[in-house]
Amino acid sequence: MKRLAPLRIVVALLAGALFGFGLSLSGMLDPARVLGFLNLASGHWDPSLAFVLGGAVLVAVPGVMLQRRLRRPLLDDSFHLPEKTEIDGRLVAGSALFGAGWGLAGFCPGPAVSALSMGLVPVLLFVAAMAAGMMLHDRVIARTLPR
């Protein structure tokens, strides 16, 4: 696999660029549009992002079906899937925190990183705070919680 390392990097870069382009094209980089989709009670609900989510499902389902038929990925020794499959309090709390942050800011991690390309200060602050929260979790909180 070491000889495939440069190819893996190129494929990852291309996949990330395609993902970022798709987020931009779909309007997911506009927090106002995302908040318009998430706010059902406003009377001005914007359903357009439901098509983005539906498109993601249409891409993901065949991908998961293909992955289940393969013994290993093309550019790695094995698939890296989560080992833990049960729903617990940590998962529910993390999901609630993610949803609350998405609803307050109109960004989730993928679109936020893609939106860095616009060079806007609020986006930079959001991504910096997000990165700080991730580091805080990995270096402090995750070590104190039972597994």
C-alpha positions as CSV (number, residue, x, y, z in Angstrom):
1,M,0.0,0.0,0.0
2,K,3.0,2.4,0.4
3,R,3.4,2.6,-3.3
4,L,-0.2,3.7,-3.6
5,A,0.2,6.5,-1.0
6,P,0.5,9.3,-3.7
7,L,-2.5,8.0,-5.6
8,R,-4.5,7.8,-2.3
9,I,-3.7,11.5,-1.7
10,V,-4.7,12.5,-5.2
11,V,-8.0,10.6,-5.0
12,A,-8.7,12.1,-1.5
13,L,-8.0,15.6,-2.9
14,L,-10.3,15.0,-5.9
15,A,-13.1,13.6,-3.7
16,G,-12.8,16.5,-1.3
17,A,-12.8,19.0,-4.1
18,L,-15.9,17.4,-5.7
19,F,-17.6,17.3,-2.3
20,G,-16.8,21.0,-1.7
21,F,-18.0,21.9,-5.2
22,G,-21.3,20.0,-4.6
23,L,-21.8,21.8,-1.3
24,S,-21.3,25.1,-3.0
25,L,-23.5,24.3,-6.0
26,S,-26.3,23.1,-3.7
27,G,-26.4,26.2,-1.5
28,M,-25.1,24.5,1.6
29,L,-22.4,27.2,2.1
30,D,-25.1,29.8,2.7
31,P,-26.1,29.7,6.4
32,A,-29.2,31.8,5.7
33,R,-30.4,29.1,3.3
34,V,-29.6,26.3,5.7
35,L,-31.4,28.1,8.5
36,G,-34.4,28.6,6.2
37,F,-34.5,24.9,5.7
38,L,-34.1,24.0,9.4
39,N,-36.7,26.5,10.6
40,L,-40.0,24.8,9.9
41,A,-42.0,27.2,12.1
42,S,-41.0,30.5,10.5
43,G,-43.7,30.3,7.8
44,H,-40.9,30.9,5.2
45,W,-39.6,27.3,5.1
46,D,-37.1,26.7,2.2
47,P,-37.5,23.0,1.2
48,S,-34.8,23.1,-1.5
49,L,-32.1,21.5,0.7
50,A,-34.3,18.5,1.0
51,F,-33.3,17.7,-2.6
52,V,-29.6,18.0,-1.5
53,L,-30.2,15.5,1.3
54,G,-32.2,13.2,-1.0
55,G,-29.3,13.4,-3.6
56,A,-26.9,12.4,-0.8
57,V,-29.0,9.3,0.0
58,L,-29.1,8.4,-3.7
59,V,-25.3,8.4,-3.8
60,A,-24.7,6.8,-0.4
61,V,-27.0,3.8,-0.7
62,P,-25.4,2.3,-3.8
63,G,-22.0,3.1,-2.3
64,V,-22.8,1.2,0.9
65,M,-24.2,-1.7,-1.1
66,L,-21.0,-1.9,-3.1
67,Q,-18.8,-1.7,0.0
68,R,-20.7,-4.6,1.5
69,R,-19.8,-6.8,-1.5
70,L,-16.1,-5.9,-1.5
71,R,-13.5,-7.6,0.6
72,R,-11.4,-4.5,0.8
73,P,-11.2,-1.0,-0.8
74,L,-9.2,-0.4,-3.9
75,L,-6.6,1.9,-2.2
76,D,-6.4,0.5,1.3
77,D,-5.9,-2.8,3.2
78,S,-9.3,-2.7,4.9
79,F,-12.5,-0.7,5.4
80,H,-12.4,1.6,8.4
81,L,-15.9,1.3,9.7
82,P,-17.2,2.1,13.2
83,E,-16.9,-0.8,15.6
84,K,-19.5,0.5,18.0
85,T,-23.1,0.2,16.7
86,E,-25.4,0.7,19.6
87,I,-27.1,4.0,20.4
88,D,-26.0,5.4,23.8
89,G,-26.2,8.6,25.7
90,R,-22.9,9.9,24.3
91,L,-24.2,9.4,20.7
92,V,-27.5,11.1,21.5
93,A,-25.8,14.0,23.3
94,G,-23.3,14.5,20.5
95,S,-26.1,14.4,17.9
96,A,-28.1,17.0,19.9
97,L,-25.0,19.2,20.2
98,F,-24.4,18.9,16.5
99,G,-28.0,19.7,15.6
100,A,-28.1,22.7,18.0
101,G,-24.9,24.1,16.5
102,W,-26.1,23.6,13.0
103,G,-29.4,25.2,13.8
104,L,-27.7,28.2,15.5
105,A,-24.9,28.8,13.0
106,G,-26.3,27.4,9.8
107,F,-23.0,25.5,9.3
108,C,-21.9,21.9,9.9
109,P,-18.2,20.8,9.5
110,G,-18.2,20.0,5.7
111,P,-19.8,23.2,4.5
112,A,-17.9,25.3,7.0
113,V,-14.5,24.1,5.7
114,S,-15.7,24.6,2.1
115,A,-16.9,28.1,3.0
116,L,-13.3,29.0,4.1
117,S,-12.7,29.5,0.4
118,M,-14.9,32.7,0.6
119,G,-12.5,34.3,3.0
120,L,-15.3,35.6,5.3
121,V,-14.3,36.4,8.9
122,P,-17.4,34.8,10.5
123,V,-16.6,31.5,8.7
124,L,-13.0,31.6,9.8
125,L,-14.2,32.2,13.4
126,F,-16.6,29.3,13.2
127,V,-14.0,26.9,11.8
128,A,-11.5,28.0,14.5
129,A,-14.1,27.4,17.2
130,M,-15.0,24.1,15.7
131,A,-11.4,23.0,15.6
132,A,-10.8,24.1,19.2
133,G,-13.9,22.1,20.3
134,M,-12.7,19.0,18.5
135,M,-9.2,19.3,20.1
136,L,-10.8,20.0,23.5
137,H,-12.9,16.8,23.1
138,D,-10.0,14.6,21.9
139,R,-7.4,15.9,24.5
140,V,-9.6,16.4,27.5
141,I,-13.2,15.2,27.4
142,A,-12.8,11.9,25.6
143,R,-10.2,10.8,28.1
144,T,-12.4,11.4,31.1
145,L,-15.5,9.6,29.8
146,P,-16.0,5.9,30.2
147,R,-15.9,3.9,27.0
